[in-house]
Amino acid sequence: MYEIAVIGCGVIGLTSALSIQERLKNVKVTIFTRDKSPNTTGDIAAGYWEPYMVGDTPPAQITRWGKATYDYILKLWKEGKAKEAGISLIISRIISDRKDVENPFWKDVVLGYSNLSREYLDKFGKVGNRKFISGFEFLSFTWEASIFLPFLEQKFLMNGGVIVRKEIRDFKELEDFDVIVNCTGLDAKDLTGDTKLCPLRGQIARVSASWMFYLFLIDSEHDRSCYVIPNIHCVILGGTSQPAYNLEVDEVDKKNIFRNCSELVPALATAEVIKHQVGLRPGRERVRLEIEIKPGGKNGLLRIVHNYGHGGAGITLSIGCAEDCAKLVERALNQTNLRNKL
Ligand SMILES: Cc1cc2nc3c(=O)[nH]c(=O)nc-3n(C[C@H](O)[C@H](O)[C@H](O)COP(=O)(O)OP(=O)(O)OC[C@H]3O[C@@H](n4cnc5c(N)ncnc54)[C@H](O)[C@@H]3O)c2cc1C
């Protein structure tokens, strides 16, 4: 029986832990985490499926990881698990006032992709006196972390997994484990010293607007970017993406979010606010999903698999990355001559 330690119990840690349990039968998986749901970055997210803010991660990888998640959510939905897993199927429209916007490279992954007509763009922009140049729609999902994280946690525990509430300050604390999996999101910066990680500060408002049934994102070159994403118990209005650690709700951001969203849906201006929230996306030039071998640990080797830096798409890419992470754990366990490579 191999002992695997996963650090972090956000969407990336939990999906990775489950995937390891499912792929490798002779393992015991223990999650070490400082916080868990409802106090992870994913709990602030809208849970919307779209590859977003993923730096220069190669398109082929994003497409493959995103597709695995899309197919997984669709499968759960078809199995009738929408309610317990926090899944809502929804048509998403992404609309831009920029010239020369290309179709997204991942468009073949999703169902129902089509470009929006000139007539639709004109009618949509008319309310706010906006001129939109291009747009597309497709069938997306919201997969709400505050519902699916407890759902996945139960599955993990039922499979024999263990969760320990503990902050890990050094990988050496876990040197008795065969493999350590690092899913600490933005905090991987402290644990690994990775200077490529930086916060992408996201401020949003959760409002009560049960009459709001459609989802749209506006991509604007005139400081009018915004999104309106319905969730089961609220609607999320966003948002910002700033390279900052500030977790305070900013009044200017608040004003801009309401101005931009209500320009296109006027009733949102007076929607009751449930809460304003700020979260830090783990921004990186590309997702880090790889094996690192250090001296120390069992047989003189500390085998670490890193899985962090998913920017604004941790939920969107989670299942694909978790599957690859499990393969890397298997590879790390099977490598017998690693010592020579140090
Ligand atoms: C406003 C906002 C909206 C978003 N909307 C979307 C969206 O619609 N769709 C989407 O796909 N993504 C969205 N995202 C991005 C998504 O939330 C993140 O990419 C994702 O949550 C990152 O997950 P993670 O598990 O890597 O990190 P986290 O959720 O931050 O989890 C890290 C875990 O590691 C633990 N940890 C950290 N350091 C240590 C340590 N030293 N020892 C022990 N435990 C430790 C933490 O306690 C936590 O459990 C959004 C983000 C924000 C802020």
The ligand as a MOL file (V3000), in Angstrom:
LIG
                    3D

  0  0  0     0  0            999 V3000
M  V30 BEGIN CTAB
M  V30 COUNTS 53 58 0 0 0
M  V30 BEGIN ATOM
M  V30 1 C -13.9760 36.0180 -8.1980 0
M  V30 2 C -13.5450 34.7060 -8.8050 0
M  V30 3 C -14.3520 34.0920 -9.7470 0
M  V30 4 C -13.9530 32.8890 -10.3440 0
M  V30 5 N -14.8030 32.2870 -11.2240 0
M  V30 6 C -14.4330 31.0990 -11.7920 0
M  V30 7 C -15.3210 30.4200 -12.6580 0
M  V30 8 O -16.4530 30.8630 -12.8900 0
M  V30 9 N -14.8890 29.2620 -13.2390 0
M  V30 10 C -13.6530 28.7340 -12.9780 0
M  V30 11 O -13.3110 27.7030 -13.5530 0
M  V30 12 N -12.8130 29.3430 -12.1140 0
M  V30 13 C -13.1710 30.5040 -11.5200 0
M  V30 14 N -12.3310 31.1260 -10.6400 0
M  V30 15 C -10.9810 30.5590 -10.4200 0
M  V30 16 C -11.0080 29.3890 -9.4610 0
M  V30 17 O -11.7610 29.7430 -8.3160 0
M  V30 18 C -9.5720 29.0090 -9.0730 0
M  V30 19 O -8.8100 28.7710 -10.2260 0
M  V30 20 C -9.5900 27.7390 -8.2200 0
M  V30 21 O -10.4720 27.8770 -7.1410 0
M  V30 22 C -8.1920 27.4050 -7.7280 0
M  V30 23 O -8.3250 26.2330 -6.9800 0
M  V30 24 P -7.1520 25.6610 -6.0910 0
M  V30 25 O -7.6790 24.4180 -5.4700 0
M  V30 26 O -5.8990 25.6040 -6.9000 0
M  V30 27 O -6.8730 26.7780 -5.0060 0
M  V30 28 P -7.6520 27.1600 -3.6610 0
M  V30 29 O -9.1220 27.0700 -3.8310 0
M  V30 30 O -7.0910 28.4560 -3.2150 0
M  V30 31 O -7.2580 25.9960 -2.6670 0
M  V30 32 C -5.9770 25.9160 -2.0900 0
M  V30 33 C -6.0810 24.9330 -0.9210 0
M  V30 34 O -4.7920 24.7520 -0.3790 0
M  V30 35 C -4.8310 24.9710 1.0290 0
M  V30 36 N -3.4910 25.4260 1.3940 0
M  V30 37 C -2.7900 26.4610 0.8700 0
M  V30 38 N -1.5550 26.5070 1.4060 0
M  V30 39 C -1.4900 25.4730 2.2790 0
M  V30 40 C -0.4510 24.9870 3.1350 0
M  V30 41 N 0.7520 25.5710 3.1920 0
M  V30 42 N -0.7070 23.8960 3.9080 0
M  V30 43 C -1.9160 23.2830 3.8700 0
M  V30 44 N -2.9190 23.7190 3.0710 0
M  V30 45 C -2.7000 24.7860 2.2920 0
M  V30 46 C -5.9140 25.9810 1.2200 0
M  V30 47 O -6.3730 25.9790 2.5530 0
M  V30 48 C -6.9480 25.4510 0.2140 0
M  V30 49 O -7.6550 24.3720 0.7690 0
M  V30 50 C -12.7100 32.3070 -9.9960 0
M  V30 51 C -11.9250 32.9050 -9.0060 0
M  V30 52 C -12.3330 34.0840 -8.4170 0
M  V30 53 C -11.4650 34.7060 -7.3620 0
M  V30 END ATOM
M  V30 BEGIN BOND
M  V30 1 1 1 2
M  V30 2 1 2 3
M  V30 3 2 2 52
M  V30 4 2 3 4
M  V30 5 1 4 5
M  V30 6 1 4 50
M  V30 7 2 5 6
M  V30 8 1 6 7
M  V30 9 1 6 13
M  V30 10 2 7 8
M  V30 11 1 7 9
M  V30 12 1 9 10
M  V30 13 2 10 11
M  V30 14 1 10 12
M  V30 15 2 12 13
M  V30 16 1 13 14
M  V30 17 1 14 15
M  V30 18 1 14 50
M  V30 19 1 15 16
M  V30 20 1 16 17
M  V30 21 1 16 18
M  V30 22 1 18 19
M  V30 23 1 18 20
M  V30 24 1 20 21
M  V30 25 1 20 22
M  V30 26 1 22 23
M  V30 27 1 23 24
M  V30 28 2 24 25
M  V30 29 1 24 26
M  V30 30 1 24 27
M  V30 31 1 27 28
M  V30 32 2 28 29
M  V30 33 1 28 30
M  V30 34 1 28 31
M  V30 35 1 31 32
M  V30 36 1 32 33
M  V30 37 1 33 34
M  V30 38 1 33 48
M  V30 39 1 34 35
M  V30 40 1 35 36
M  V30 41 1 35 46
M  V30 42 1 36 37
M  V30 43 1 36 45
M  V30 44 2 37 38
M  V30 45 1 38 39
M  V30 46 1 39 40
M  V30 47 2 39 45
M  V30 48 1 40 41
M  V30 49 2 40 42
M  V30 50 1 42 43
M  V30 51 2 43 44
M  V30 52 1 44 45
M  V30 53 1 46 47
M  V30 54 1 46 48
M  V30 55 1 48 49
M  V30 56 2 50 51
M  V30 57 1 51 52
M  V30 58 1 52 53
M  V30 END BOND
M  V30 END CTAB
M  END
